[in-house]
Structures are given as C-alpha cells and as structure tokens.
C-alpha cells in the first residue's frame, strides 16, 4: 500500500489506495506532469515539459 515507499509512486506523486481492491494509483502533485505511463507514473516539472505548455 501507500505506507510502504509511497506505494512505489514517484516521490513527487501522491499515492492513493482503493479501499476495496487495494489497488494503488499515483497522481502527480500540482506543477508536475506524468511523462511516464499509466502504470509507471514519472512526475516531471511541468516547466520542463513543452516549456510549461
């Protein structure tokens, strides 16, 4: 779960855990963009992605 190593999430991601399935999901914190995939979330500073949009 999320209590162990942030659920395996990127340190800049928020870990959330489904109470029913115990599935862990990672969501990048504000100011960061997921440059990985749905299963391997990699949070990168949004300013370095597409020059911040």
PyMOL Python script that loads the backbone (N, CA, C, O; Angstrom):
from pymol import cmd

cmd.read_pdbstr("""\
ATOM      1  N   UNK A   1       0.797  -1.204   0.000  1.00  0.00           N
ATOM      2  CA  UNK A   1       0.000   0.000   0.000  1.00  0.00           C
ATOM      3  C   UNK A   1       0.839   1.268   0.000  1.00  0.00           C
ATOM      4  O   UNK A   1       2.056   1.221  -0.180  1.00  0.00           O
ATOM      5  N   UNK A   2       0.186   2.384   0.201  1.00  0.00           N
ATOM      6  CA  UNK A   2       0.841   3.690   0.126  1.00  0.00           C
ATOM      7  C   UNK A   2       1.818   3.942   1.270  1.00  0.00           C
ATOM      8  O   UNK A   2       2.722   4.767   1.137  1.00  0.00           O
ATOM      9  N   UNK A   3       1.649   3.240   2.395  1.00  0.00           N
ATOM     10  CA  UNK A   3       2.529   3.496   3.538  1.00  0.00           C
ATOM     11  C   UNK A   3       3.929   2.945   3.302  1.00  0.00           C
ATOM     12  O   UNK A   3       4.870   3.348   3.985  1.00  0.00           O
ATOM     13  N   UNK A   4       4.083   2.036   2.350  1.00  0.00           N
ATOM     14  CA  UNK A   4       5.375   1.433   2.052  1.00  0.00           C
ATOM     15  C   UNK A   4       5.962   2.083   0.808  1.00  0.00           C
ATOM     16  O   UNK A   4       5.477   1.858  -0.301  1.00  0.00           O
ATOM     17  N   UNK A   5       7.013   2.896   0.990  1.00  0.00           N
ATOM     18  CA  UNK A   5       7.726   3.501  -0.140  1.00  0.00           C
ATOM     19  C   UNK A   5       6.794   4.308  -1.049  1.00  0.00           C
ATOM     20  O   UNK A   5       6.936   4.281  -2.272  1.00  0.00           O
ATOM     21  N   UNK A   6       5.834   5.029  -0.440  1.00  0.00           N
ATOM     22  CA  UNK A   6       4.869   5.835  -1.210  1.00  0.00           C
ATOM     23  C   UNK A   6       4.135   4.974  -2.238  1.00  0.00           C
ATOM     24  O   UNK A   6       3.752   5.466  -3.300  1.00  0.00           O
ATOM     25  N   UNK A   7       3.938   3.697  -1.928  1.00  0.00           N
ATOM     26  CA  UNK A   7       3.227   2.802  -2.838  1.00  0.00           C
ATOM     27  C   UNK A   7       3.986   2.506  -4.110  1.00  0.00           C
ATOM     28  O   UNK A   7       3.414   1.997  -5.074  1.00  0.00           O
ATOM     29  N   UNK A   8       5.281   2.823  -4.124  1.00  0.00           N
ATOM     30  CA  UNK A   8       6.075   2.662  -5.334  1.00  0.00           C
ATOM     31  C   UNK A   8       5.907   3.832  -6.282  1.00  0.00           C
ATOM     32  O   UNK A   8       6.423   3.809  -7.400  1.00  0.00           O
ATOM     33  N   UNK A   9       5.187   4.858  -5.842  1.00  0.00           N
ATOM     34  CA  UNK A   9       4.967   6.034  -6.683  1.00  0.00           C
ATOM     35  C   UNK A   9       6.216   6.911  -6.721  1.00  0.00           C
ATOM     36  O   UNK A   9       7.099   6.815  -5.868  1.00  0.00           O
ATOM     37  N   UNK A  10       6.256   7.759  -7.730  1.00  0.00           N
ATOM     38  CA  UNK A  10       7.280   8.795  -7.816  1.00  0.00           C
ATOM     39  C   UNK A  10       7.223   9.642  -6.542  1.00  0.00           C
ATOM     40  O   UNK A  10       6.136   9.915  -6.034  1.00  0.00           O
ATOM     41  N   UNK A  11       8.375  10.060  -6.025  1.00  0.00           N
ATOM     42  CA  UNK A  11       8.370  10.899  -4.810  1.00  0.00           C
ATOM     43  C   UNK A  11       7.550  12.179  -4.962  1.00  0.00           C
ATOM     44  O   UNK A  11       7.074  12.734  -3.973  1.00  0.00           O
ATOM     45  N   UNK A  12       7.386  12.646  -6.200  1.00  0.00           N
ATOM     46  CA  UNK A  12       6.624  13.867  -6.451  1.00  0.00           C
ATOM     47  C   UNK A  12       5.171  13.554  -6.790  1.00  0.00           C
ATOM     48  O   UNK A  12       4.445  14.414  -7.288  1.00  0.00           O
ATOM     49  N   UNK A  13       4.751  12.320  -6.519  1.00  0.00           N
ATOM     50  CA  UNK A  13       3.372  11.910  -6.777  1.00  0.00           C
ATOM     51  C   UNK A  13       2.656  11.650  -5.466  1.00  0.00           C
ATOM     52  O   UNK A  13       3.274  11.342  -4.447  1.00  0.00           O
ATOM     53  N   UNK A  14       1.337  11.781  -5.516  1.00  0.00           N
ATOM     54  CA  UNK A  14       0.501  11.444  -4.380  1.00  0.00           C
ATOM     55  C   UNK A  14      -0.022  10.033  -4.592  1.00  0.00           C
ATOM     56  O   UNK A  14      -0.580   9.720  -5.644  1.00  0.00           O
ATOM     57  N   UNK A  15       0.162   9.184  -3.589  1.00  0.00           N
ATOM     58  CA  UNK A  15      -0.316   7.811  -3.659  1.00  0.00           C
ATOM     59  C   UNK A  15      -1.716   7.744  -3.076  1.00  0.00           C
ATOM     60  O   UNK A  15      -1.974   8.297  -2.007  1.00  0.00           O
ATOM     61  N   UNK A  16      -2.620   7.069  -3.773  1.00  0.00           N
ATOM     62  CA  UNK A  16      -3.938   6.798  -3.212  1.00  0.00           C
ATOM     63  C   UNK A  16      -4.245   5.321  -3.402  1.00  0.00           C
ATOM     64  O   UNK A  16      -3.830   4.705  -4.383  1.00  0.00           O
ATOM     65  N   UNK A  17      -4.978   4.768  -2.449  1.00  0.00           N
ATOM     66  CA  UNK A  17      -5.224   3.336  -2.438  1.00  0.00           C
ATOM     67  C   UNK A  17      -6.720   3.070  -2.409  1.00  0.00           C
ATOM     68  O   UNK A  17      -7.443   3.648  -1.597  1.00  0.00           O
ATOM     69  N   UNK A  18      -7.180   2.199  -3.291  1.00  0.00           N
ATOM     70  CA  UNK A  18      -8.590   1.826  -3.340  1.00  0.00           C
ATOM     71  C   UNK A  18      -8.909   0.915  -2.163  1.00  0.00           C
ATOM     72  O   UNK A  18      -8.277  -0.127  -1.995  1.00  0.00           O
ATOM     73  N   UNK A  19      -9.878   1.300  -1.354  1.00  0.00           N
ATOM     74  CA  UNK A  19     -10.206   0.551  -0.143  1.00  0.00           C
ATOM     75  C   UNK A  19     -10.735  -0.847  -0.456  1.00  0.00           C
ATOM     76  O   UNK A  19     -10.582  -1.762   0.352  1.00  0.00           O
ATOM     77  N   UNK A  20     -11.345  -1.015  -1.609  1.00  0.00           N
ATOM     78  CA  UNK A  20     -11.942  -2.298  -1.968  1.00  0.00           C
ATOM     79  C   UNK A  20     -10.921  -3.248  -2.579  1.00  0.00           C
ATOM     80  O   UNK A  20     -10.812  -4.402  -2.165  1.00  0.00           O
ATOM     81  N   UNK A  21     -10.170  -2.754  -3.573  1.00  0.00           N
ATOM     82  CA  UNK A  21      -9.263  -3.623  -4.319  1.00  0.00           C
ATOM     83  C   UNK A  21      -7.823  -3.531  -3.823  1.00  0.00           C
ATOM     84  O   UNK A  21      -6.983  -4.343  -4.209  1.00  0.00           O
ATOM     85  N   UNK A  22      -7.530  -2.539  -2.961  1.00  0.00           N
ATOM     86  CA  UNK A  22      -6.170  -2.260  -2.505  1.00  0.00           C
ATOM     87  C   UNK A  22      -5.248  -1.843  -3.641  1.00  0.00           C
ATOM     88  O   UNK A  22      -4.028  -1.813  -3.477  1.00  0.00           O
ATOM     89  N   UNK A  23      -5.829  -1.521  -4.790  1.00  0.00           N
ATOM     90  CA  UNK A  23      -5.017  -1.063  -5.912  1.00  0.00           C
ATOM     91  C   UNK A  23      -4.469   0.324  -5.597  1.00  0.00           C
ATOM     92  O   UNK A  23      -5.180   1.187  -5.081  1.00  0.00           O
ATOM     93  N   UNK A  24      -3.191   0.523  -5.916  1.00  0.00           N
ATOM     94  CA  UNK A  24      -2.530   1.797  -5.671  1.00  0.00           C
ATOM     95  C   UNK A  24      -2.534   2.605  -6.960  1.00  0.00           C
ATOM     96  O   UNK A  24      -2.253   2.070  -8.032  1.00  0.00           O
ATOM     97  N   UNK A  25      -2.853   3.891  -6.859  1.00  0.00           N
ATOM     98  CA  UNK A  25      -2.722   4.767  -8.016  1.00  0.00           C
ATOM     99  C   UNK A  25      -1.882   5.973  -7.633  1.00  0.00           C
ATOM    100  O   UNK A  25      -1.937   6.456  -6.503  1.00  0.00           O
ATOM    101  N   UNK A  26      -1.106   6.448  -8.594  1.00  0.00           N
ATOM    102  CA  UNK A  26      -0.188   7.557  -8.366  1.00  0.00           C
ATOM    103  C   UNK A  26      -0.655   8.750  -9.189  1.00  0.00           C
ATOM    104  O   UNK A  26      -0.939   8.623 -10.380  1.00  0.00           O
ATOM    105  N   UNK A  27      -0.730   9.901  -8.548  1.00  0.00           N
ATOM    106  CA  UNK A  27      -1.129  11.126  -9.233  1.00  0.00           C
ATOM    107  C   UNK A  27      -0.073  12.188  -8.973  1.00  0.00           C
ATOM    108  O   UNK A  27       0.262  12.466  -7.822  1.00  0.00           O
ATOM    109  N   UNK A  28       0.451  12.781 -10.035  1.00  0.00           N
ATOM    110  CA  UNK A  28       1.479  13.800  -9.867  1.00  0.00           C
ATOM    111  C   UNK A  28       0.917  15.000  -9.123  1.00  0.00           C
ATOM    112  O   UNK A  28      -0.227  15.403  -9.334  1.00  0.00           O
ATOM    113  N   UNK A  29       1.742  15.563  -8.250  1.00  0.00           N
ATOM    114  CA  UNK A  29       1.349  16.748  -7.497  1.00  0.00           C
ATOM    115  C   UNK A  29       1.284  17.952  -8.429  1.00  0.00           C
ATOM    116  O   UNK A  29       1.802  17.915  -9.545  1.00  0.00           O
ATOM    117  N   UNK A  30       0.644  19.015  -7.961  1.00  0.00           N
ATOM    118  CA  UNK A  30       0.497  20.233  -8.753  1.00  0.00           C
ATOM    119  C   UNK A  30       1.861  20.735  -9.216  1.00  0.00           C
ATOM    120  O   UNK A  30       2.815  20.763  -8.438  1.00  0.00           O
ATOM    121  N   UNK A  31       1.948  21.127 -10.474  1.00  0.00           N
ATOM    122  CA  UNK A  31       3.201  21.627 -11.025  1.00  0.00           C
ATOM    123  C   UNK A  31       4.041  20.549 -11.681  1.00  0.00           C
ATOM    124  O   UNK A  31       5.115  20.823 -12.216  1.00  0.00           O
ATOM    125  N   UNK A  32       3.542  19.311 -11.636  1.00  0.00           N
ATOM    126  CA  UNK A  32       4.268  18.202 -12.257  1.00  0.00           C
ATOM    127  C   UNK A  32       3.374  17.498 -13.265  1.00  0.00           C
ATOM    128  O   UNK A  32       2.154  17.445 -13.103  1.00  0.00           O
ATOM    129  N   UNK A  33       3.997  16.959 -14.307  1.00  0.00           N
ATOM    130  CA  UNK A  33       3.293  16.269 -15.377  1.00  0.00           C
ATOM    131  C   UNK A  33       3.791  14.835 -15.443  1.00  0.00           C
ATOM    132  O   UNK A  33       4.985  14.581 -15.281  1.00  0.00           O
ATOM    133  N   UNK A  34       2.877  13.891 -15.681  1.00  0.00           N
ATOM    134  CA  UNK A  34       3.265  12.493 -15.837  1.00  0.00           C
ATOM    135  C   UNK A  34       3.885  12.299 -17.216  1.00  0.00           C
ATOM    136  O   UNK A  34       3.195  12.384 -18.232  1.00  0.00           O
ATOM    137  N   UNK A  35       5.194  12.037 -17.245  1.00  0.00           N
ATOM    138  CA  UNK A  35       5.873  11.794 -18.511  1.00  0.00           C
ATOM    139  C   UNK A  35       6.120  10.304 -18.710  1.00  0.00           C
ATOM    140  O   UNK A  35       6.740   9.895 -19.691  1.00  0.00           O
ATOM    141  N   UNK A  36       5.630   9.496 -17.769  1.00  0.00           N
ATOM    142  CA  UNK A  36       5.744   8.047 -17.905  1.00  0.00           C
ATOM    143  C   UNK A  36       4.491   7.488 -18.548  1.00  0.00           C
ATOM    144  O   UNK A  36       4.039   7.975 -19.585  1.00  0.00           O
ATOM    145  N   UNK A  37       3.929   6.454 -17.921  1.00  0.00           N
ATOM    146  CA  UNK A  37       2.711   5.836 -18.430  1.00  0.00           C
ATOM    147  C   UNK A  37       1.707   5.718 -17.300  1.00  0.00           C
ATOM    148  O   UNK A  37       1.977   6.129 -16.171  1.00  0.00           O
ATOM    149  N   UNK A  38       0.546   5.152 -17.609  1.00  0.00           N
ATOM    150  CA  UNK A  38      -0.489   4.999 -16.588  1.00  0.00           C
ATOM    151  C   UNK A  38      -0.031   4.066 -15.469  1.00  0.00           C
ATOM    152  O   UNK A  38      -0.394   4.257 -14.309  1.00  0.00           O
ATOM    153  N   UNK A  39       0.770   3.053 -15.822  1.00  0.00           N
ATOM    154  CA  UNK A  39       1.219   2.096 -14.813  1.00  0.00           C
ATOM    155  C   UNK A  39       2.549   2.487 -14.186  1.00  0.00           C
ATOM    156  O   UNK A  39       2.853   2.066 -13.070  1.00  0.00           O
ATOM    157  N   UNK A  40       3.348   3.288 -14.890  1.00  0.00           N
ATOM    158  CA  UNK A  40       4.644   3.714 -14.368  1.00  0.00           C
ATOM    159  C   UNK A  40       4.692   5.237 -14.399  1.00  0.00           C
ATOM    160  O   UNK A  40       5.256   5.837 -15.314  1.00  0.00           O
ATOM    161  N   UNK A  41       4.090   5.848 -13.382  1.00  0.00           N
ATOM    162  CA  UNK A  41       3.974   7.300 -13.336  1.00  0.00           C
ATOM    163  C   UNK A  41       5.334   7.920 -13.019  1.00  0.00           C
ATOM    164  O   UNK A  41       5.955   7.590 -12.009  1.00  0.00           O
ATOM    165  N   UNK A  42       5.786   8.813 -13.883  1.00  0.00           N
ATOM    166  CA  UNK A  42       7.025   9.554 -13.678  1.00  0.00           C
ATOM    167  C   UNK A  42       6.672  11.034 -13.697  1.00  0.00           C
ATOM    168  O   UNK A  42       6.232  11.555 -14.722  1.00  0.00           O
ATOM    169  N   UNK A  43       6.859  11.714 -12.571  1.00  0.00           N
ATOM    170  CA  UNK A  43       6.461  13.114 -12.470  1.00  0.00           C
ATOM    171  C   UNK A  43       7.637  14.024 -12.793  1.00  0.00           C
ATOM    172  O   UNK A  43       8.692  13.955 -12.163  1.00  0.00           O
ATOM    173  N   UNK A  44       7.430  14.878 -13.787  1.00  0.00           N
ATOM    174  CA  UNK A  44       8.450  15.801 -14.246  1.00  0.00           C
ATOM    175  C   UNK A  44       7.928  17.218 -14.064  1.00  0.00           C
ATOM    176  O   UNK A  44       6.747  17.482 -14.288  1.00  0.00           O
ATOM    177  N   UNK A  45       8.807  18.131 -13.656  1.00  0.00           N
ATOM    178  CA  UNK A  45       8.428  19.534 -13.505  1.00  0.00           C
ATOM    179  C   UNK A  45       7.754  20.010 -14.789  1.00  0.00           C
ATOM    180  O   UNK A  45       8.332  19.913 -15.871  1.00  0.00           O
ATOM    181  N   UNK A  46       6.534  20.523 -14.666  1.00  0.00           N
ATOM    182  CA  UNK A  46       5.754  20.915 -15.840  1.00  0.00           C
ATOM    183  C   UNK A  46       6.465  21.938 -16.710  1.00  0.00           C
ATOM    184  O   UNK A  46       6.246  21.975 -17.921  1.00  0.00           O
ATOM    185  N   UNK A  47       7.311  22.768 -16.117  1.00  0.00           N
ATOM    186  CA  UNK A  47       8.028  23.785 -16.889  1.00  0.00           C
ATOM    187  C   UNK A  47       9.012  23.160 -17.869  1.00  0.00           C
ATOM    188  O   UNK A  47       9.360  23.780 -18.874  1.00  0.00           O
ATOM    189  N   UNK A  48       9.465  21.937 -17.590  1.00  0.00           N
ATOM    190  CA  UNK A  48      10.421  21.291 -18.479  1.00  0.00           C
ATOM    191  C   UNK A  48       9.711  20.463 -19.541  1.00  0.00           C
ATOM    192  O   UNK A  48      10.360  19.919 -20.435  1.00  0.00           O
ATOM    193  N   UNK A  49       8.379  20.359 -19.455  1.00  0.00           N
ATOM    194  CA  UNK A  49       7.596  19.615 -20.436  1.00  0.00           C
ATOM    195  C   UNK A  49       6.876  20.619 -21.323  1.00  0.00           C
ATOM    196  O   UNK A  49       6.047  21.392 -20.843  1.00  0.00           O
ATOM    197  N   UNK A  50       7.189  20.610 -22.618  1.00  0.00           N
ATOM    198  CA  UNK A  50       6.584  21.562 -23.559  1.00  0.00           C
ATOM    199  C   UNK A  50       6.719  22.995 -23.076  1.00  0.00           C
ATOM    200  O   UNK A  50       5.819  23.808 -23.288  1.00  0.00           O
ATOM    201  N   UNK A  51       7.831  23.315 -22.432  1.00  0.00           N
ATOM    202  CA  UNK A  51       8.090  24.665 -21.936  1.00  0.00           C
ATOM    203  C   UNK A  51       6.939  25.179 -21.074  1.00  0.00           C
ATOM    204  O   UNK A  51       6.600  26.361 -21.117  1.00  0.00           O
ATOM    205  N   UNK A  52       6.347  24.286 -20.299  1.00  0.00           N
ATOM    206  CA  UNK A  52       5.263  24.671 -19.409  1.00  0.00           C
ATOM    207  C   UNK A  52       3.917  24.806 -20.103  1.00  0.00           C
ATOM    208  O   UNK A  52       2.946  25.260 -19.497  1.00  0.00           O
ATOM    209  N   UNK A  53       3.855  24.410 -21.382  1.00  0.00           N
ATOM    210  CA  UNK A  53       2.595  24.483 -22.113  1.00  0.00           C
ATOM    211  C   UNK A  53       2.464  25.817 -22.796  1.00  0.00           C
ATOM    212  O   UNK A  53       1.463  26.072 -23.466  1.00  0.00           O
TER     213      UNK A  53
END
""", "prot")
cmd.dss("prot")
cmd.show_as("cartoon", "prot")
cmd.util.cbc("prot")
cmd.orient("prot")
